[in-house]
């Protein structure tokens, strides 16, 4: 009964945020209703708001972009630093001649809360924070990300299935999408990413999960790579899953998620340790890997 109640509550929250997204005005960074700006191909990322939904995101188009064809989309989820524009610039620069539309949404499940709503990192008006108080950051992020992906596909000829990468605390939302909505994704990457089961209320039975490529990138010099037990500490999966023990370190957290993924039918999960690198988003490495696994 408790499990059924939790799922019913989650469905109710999604209905609330979905209804709000479909009735809200398009909000600019300052909270008014001007038409969202569109970037020029190869230019600096531009901040937009998904039409009909209050989630904001930076978007950058590849140099060769034209509306006459479909383009692969790479959604980059920043970590707890919440440096949205800096992250968008980093991935846009790392893209080079790769064909990806770079999307950097202003998410909340990486640590953004109503309490820090006044931080300069966020541009959301009070109406959005009131919505977050009502539905929570998980529902806001999941429904917002769906709206952003639809906007990019409709406005910039983006492919419907998108790649997603979570750096550090940004990986919480990445894993939510992997486990709950694999049918929406073309591939997923965790870059020095966290995993503790945040926001995961169910596991999708979608057949696409088996072939979904998922890779973890970890820096060999990342101070958070291992927990107190060091590299020899064994990761033990506990089901039903409580919070993942923090003493596992970032590599252990990925290995925990990988074990969980295997149980739930994901067959293409792998780990890459980047030598002589620390706690980084691995922008170029992630985009090159996305390009290697995308269907051309």
N, C-alpha and C positions, 0 to 999 in steps of 0.2 A: 504494500500500500504506500509506503514512504517513497518508493521509487516512482510509482505512478503519479503521486502528488508532485514530485520534483519535476517530472516531465511536463505535467499539466501547467505548472507554474511557469516553466520556461516558455511553453507555447503561448501562454497569455502575455508574457512580456514581449515576445516577438511581435504579436499582433498589435500591441500598443505602440511600439516603436515604428512598425511598418505603417500604421495608420498615420502617425505623426509625420513620417517622411513623405507620405503621399499628399499631405495637406499643407505642409509648411511652405513658406515662400523661399525662394532662392536667396540665400544670405551671402553677402560679400564678407571679406575679412573684418569689416567694421560693423557688420550687423544690418546693413541696409539691403535693398532688393535690386541692386544693379545687375546687369547681365554679366555672368562670369567671363573672365578674360581667356583668350585662347593664345597659346604660345606659337611662335614661329619655329619652323624646323631648325634644329641645331642651336636654338637660342636658350637663354637662361630659363630655368624652370619657372612656371607661373602658378600662382595659387588660385584654385577654383573651389567652388562648392558644388557637390553633386546635385543636379536639379531635382527638386522635390524631397531632398534629404539634407540635413544640416552638416554632414561630415565634410570637412575641407580636405583638400589634397593638392600637392604640387605635382605638375605634369611637365615632362620634357619630351619633345619629339626628336627622333633621329634626323640627321642631316638630310637623308634622302627621302624623307617622308612626303607622300602624296596621298590624297584621299581615294585614289583609284584602286588601291589594293589593301588587303588586311595585313596588320602588323602585330608581331608578338608583343605582349605586355608583361613587364616585370614590376611587380608591386614590392616596394622595399619598406619594411617595418622597422623604424628606428627604435633604439633602446631607451633606457631610462634617462639619458641626457636630453632627449626630446629636441634635438637640433635638426628640425625638419628640413629647412632650406639647405643647411650644410650637407645633410645626408643626400638630398636630391642632387646637389651640385657634385658630390663625390661620385655618385653612380652615373650621372650624365657625362662626367669627364672620363670615367672608366669605360664607358660604352664604346668610345672610339667610333669605328665604322660598323659596329654591330647594329642590328635593325630594331632594337627594343624601344618601345615607348616606356619611359621610366615614370612610375607613379609612387609618390610618397604621401600616404594619408596621415592626418593628424589624429592618431589613435589614443585610446585611454587605457587599454589593458596592459600597457607597458609601465604603468605606475601613475598615470594621470587620473586625478580624482577631483571631486568638487572642491575639496579643501585647497588644492593648488590651482584653482580656476583663474586666479589673478596673475599667475606667472606670465611673463611676456612670451613664453613659448607657445601659448595658445591664443587664438583670436576669436574664440567662440563667444557669442553674446550670452546674456543671462538666461534667455529662453532655452538655450541648448543645455546649460548646466542644470536648469530645473528639470528638463527631460531626463538627464543622466541621473539625477537624484531619484527619479521615479522608476526608471527601468534598469539602472546599473550600467557600468562600462562595457560589460560583455555583450549584452544585447545591442547597445549602441554601436559597438565596433563591428559586430557580425552583420547587422543589417546595413550599416553605413558602407562597409566594404563591398557588399553586393551592389549598392546603388552607385558607388564609384566605378566599379567594373562595368556596369551597364552604361554609364555616362561615357567612359573611355571608348567602349565598343561603338556606341552610337555617334559620338562627336568626332572621334579621331581614327575611326576605322580600325580599332583594336580587335584582336581576336577574342572570342568569347571566353575561351579557357585561358587563364593567365598563370604566369609563374609568380611565386611568392617567396620572399626571403626575410627572415627575422633575425636581426642582430641583437644579441644580448637579451634584454627583457622583451624586445619585439618578437622574439620567438614564441612567446605565449600564444599570441594570436595566430601565428603561423601553424602551430600544432593544433589549435582549435579547428582551423580550416582543413588541415590534413585529415584529422580523425572524423570530423563531422560533415565536411563538404568536399570530399576528394573529387567528385564529379565536376566541380567548378575549376579545377586546377590542371595546369599543364606540367607542373613540376614544383618542388618545394626545397628550400635550402635553409638550414640553421647555421648562422655564423656566430660562433662562440655563444650559442643561444641557451637560454634557460628553458627548463621544463619541469613543471610540478603538477600538471593536470589542471591548471587554472582554466575554468570555463567549460571544460569538457563534460557534457552531461549525457552523451550517447556516442555510439560508434556506428558510422554509416555502413550499410550493407551494399552500397553502390559497387557495381562490378568494376568500375574504373580504378578502385583502390589498388587492385592487384598489380596493375602496370604503372601506377604513378611513381615516377622517380623522385626519391627524397634523399638528400645528402646533407650530412653535417660537416661543417668546416670548423676546425679547432686549431688555434695557433700553438705551436710546440712550446712557446715561451709565455703563454698566457698564465698569469699567476693564479687564476681561478680554474685552471684546467683540471687539476686534481684536488680532492679533498684531503683531510688530515691523514687518511689511509694511504695516500700516494697512489702510484700507477698500478700497484698490485691489488688494490682493493676491489673485490668482486661486487658486481651490481646484481642484486637479487630483486626480482620482480615480486611485488605483493599485490594480489588480486583478491577482493576488490581494491582498487588503488587508493591509498591515502595520499597525502602530500609526499612527494619524492624527498627522501632525506637529503638535506643540504650538504652533508659531508661527502656526497659523491663527487662534487665538483662539476664543472660544465661538461666535460667529456663523459662522465658517469651519468649525468642527466640525459644526455643524448642517447647513450647506450640503453638507459632505462626505457626511453621513448621508443627506441628501435625494437626492443623486446616486446613491448606492448603492441607495436605495429604488426609485428610478425604474428602474434596471437590473433589479431583481428584481420588478417588476410592481406596485409601489405607485403609485397615480395621484392621490392626494389629499393631498399633502404641501405645506405652505405655511409661510411665515415672517411673523411680526408683530413689528415693532420698536416698543416702547412709549416714547414721547417723555418726556424729563425724568425717567427712572427708572433705577435702578442694578441691582445684583445682588440680585434679589428673586425669591420664588416666584410672584409675581403671582396670588395666591389668587383674588381676585374675577374677574380677567380670564380665568383658566383655567376657573373654574366657569361663567361666563357663556358662554364658547365651547362647553364641553361641553353646556350646556343648548341651545345653538343648533343643535347637530348631532345631538342624540339623537333617536331615533325615538319619537315620542309616540303 
